[in-house]
Amino acid sequence: MGPWFRLAAIGGLLCVGFGAFAAHGITDPKAQEWLKTGALYGFVHVLAVFAAAQRSGRGAALAPPLFLAGLVLFSGSLWAMSLGAPRGLGAITPLGGLAFMGGWAALAWSRARS
């Protein structure tokens, strides 16, 4: 499983923390929305890292780093903006979405080849 288990666990920790912050620690509706969206997408892809790390093959090996890159770029940019980072940071959010999609494509490719 390599480093994926630990990195996914850290990602899950961040998702819980930011999700709780959205529910209890911030009042701005837009910031709450960003926090919740980042946490939701993050959780889904943390679980996908755990699942993909159990598979073998080249496509499956590409999925965990793509999912984690998506977590950093997509969820991370939303979380940063909710904490006051410049809104221009939102320009990288779609890159995280592309990384998530790349991870799913890698898994599909891996499955098609097995």
Backbone torsions as a table, in degrees:
resi	resn	phi	psi	omega
1	MET	NA	-19.2	176.0
2	GLY	60.0	-144.7	-177.1
3	PRO	-79.1	-6.1	-171.0
4	TRP	-64.0	-39.2	-179.1
5	PHE	-60.3	-49.8	-178.5
6	ARG	-63.6	-45.6	-179.0
7	LEU	-65.0	-39.4	177.7
8	ALA	-66.4	-38.7	177.9
9	ALA	-63.2	-40.6	176.4
10	ILE	-63.6	-41.4	176.4
11	GLY	-60.0	-42.4	177.3
12	GLY	-62.6	-40.7	176.5
13	LEU	-58.7	-45.5	178.8
14	LEU	-63.6	-40.2	179.6
15	CYS	-62.1	-43.9	178.1
16	VAL	-62.9	-45.3	-178.9
17	GLY	-61.6	-48.2	-179.1
18	PHE	-71.2	-33.1	175.3
19	GLY	-64.5	-41.9	177.3
20	ALA	-65.7	-39.5	178.4
21	PHE	-62.3	-38.8	177.8
22	ALA	-62.7	-38.7	-176.2
23	ALA	-78.9	-31.0	-169.8
24	HIS	-127.8	-12.6	-169.4
25	GLY	-120.3	-1.7	-176.0
26	ILE	-140.7	142.6	-175.7
27	THR	-109.0	-18.2	-179.2
28	ASP	-67.6	121.4	-176.8
29	PRO	-59.6	-39.8	-179.5
30	LYS	-66.0	-43.6	178.7
31	ALA	-63.4	-40.2	176.7
32	GLN	-60.5	-42.6	179.4
33	GLU	-61.5	-45.8	179.0
34	TRP	-61.9	-43.9	-179.9
35	LEU	-61.9	-45.8	-178.9
36	LYS	-66.0	-42.2	179.4
37	THR	-63.6	-45.4	178.3
38	GLY	-60.4	-41.9	-179.9
39	ALA	-66.7	-43.5	-179.4
40	LEU	-61.4	-52.8	180.0
41	TYR	-64.0	-36.9	178.4
42	GLY	-62.0	-48.2	-179.8
43	PHE	-58.4	-47.2	-179.2
44	VAL	-56.4	-43.5	-174.1
45	HIS	-83.2	-22.7	170.3
46	VAL	-64.2	-44.8	177.3
47	LEU	-63.6	-36.6	177.3
48	ALA	-65.0	-35.2	176.4
49	VAL	-62.3	-47.0	178.9
50	PHE	-57.5	-44.1	-178.9
51	ALA	-68.7	-45.9	-177.2
52	ALA	-65.8	-33.0	-179.0
53	ALA	-66.9	-17.3	178.7
54	GLN	-83.4	-15.4	-177.6
55	ARG	-90.5	160.3	175.6
56	SER	-113.9	164.5	179.9
57	GLY	110.5	159.2	-175.0
58	ARG	-63.0	-45.2	-180.0
59	GLY	-61.4	-43.0	179.1
60	ALA	-65.9	-32.0	178.9
61	ALA	-70.2	-27.3	178.8
62	LEU	-78.4	-26.1	-173.2
63	ALA	-64.4	-49.9	-177.3
64	PRO	-57.5	-45.9	179.0
65	PRO	-66.3	-31.8	176.9
66	LEU	-68.4	-42.9	177.8
67	PHE	-62.3	-42.0	-179.4
68	LEU	-70.9	-34.7	174.2
69	ALA	-63.0	-39.9	176.2
70	GLY	-62.0	-39.4	177.9
71	LEU	-60.7	-45.9	-179.5
72	VAL	-66.0	-48.3	-174.7
73	LEU	-75.8	-47.6	-176.8
74	PHE	-76.5	-65.8	-177.1
75	SER	-64.4	-43.8	-177.9
76	GLY	-59.8	-41.0	179.9
77	SER	-68.2	-38.4	177.2
78	LEU	-65.0	-43.3	179.3
79	TRP	-63.8	-42.3	-179.9
80	ALA	-62.8	-43.7	179.3
81	MET	-64.7	-34.7	179.1
82	SER	-67.0	-23.3	179.1
83	LEU	-94.2	4.7	174.6
84	GLY	110.2	2.3	176.6
85	ALA	-63.2	154.8	-179.8
86	PRO	-56.4	140.9	-179.0
87	ARG	-63.9	-19.4	175.6
88	GLY	-60.4	-21.6	176.8
89	LEU	-61.7	-22.8	177.7
90	GLY	-60.8	-14.4	178.3
91	ALA	-65.0	-24.1	179.9
92	ILE	-91.1	-11.0	-178.9
93	THR	-55.6	-45.1	178.8
94	PRO	-63.2	-26.8	176.2
95	LEU	-64.6	-36.5	174.7
96	GLY	-64.4	-39.9	175.9
97	GLY	-61.5	-39.8	176.6
98	LEU	-64.9	-38.2	177.3
99	ALA	-64.1	-42.8	175.6
100	PHE	-57.4	-47.6	-179.6
101	MET	-62.6	-39.1	177.3
102	GLY	-61.7	-38.3	177.0
103	GLY	-62.7	-43.6	178.2
104	TRP	-66.2	-39.0	177.7
105	ALA	-63.8	-39.9	178.4
106	ALA	-62.2	-41.2	177.5
107	LEU	-65.4	-41.3	178.6
108	ALA	-63.0	-42.5	178.8
109	TRP	-64.0	-41.2	179.4
110	SER	-61.6	-43.5	-179.1
111	ARG	-68.1	-39.1	-178.9
112	ALA	-65.7	-30.0	-177.0
113	ARG	-88.9	-11.2	-176.8
114	SER	-89.7	NA	NA
